[in-house]
Amino acid sequence: MLTTNPDLISLPDVSKMTDEEFDAEIQKGLDDVQAGRTTTIQEMFDQLHKDIKQGK
């Protein structure tokens, strides 16, 4: 059985955002990249496979 993993990133509903809120979310992402807070696709898939095996 799959459950919600609170460690996963929740995506905001951009259809309900103002332009300013959208711009702020984009800026947060750019700031993360600039600060090196990134994950490779391989790391993401490795974690996904691990979570699936553990039933998360």
DAWOZI-V568984 format. One record per helix or strand of 2 or more residues. SS is the DSSP state (H for helix, E for strand). FROM is the first residue (numbers start at 1). LEN is the number of residues. If there is no record, write none. Layout:
((SS & FROM & LEN) (SS & FROM & LEN))
This chain:
((H & 14 & 3) (H & 19 & 16) (H & 41 & 13))
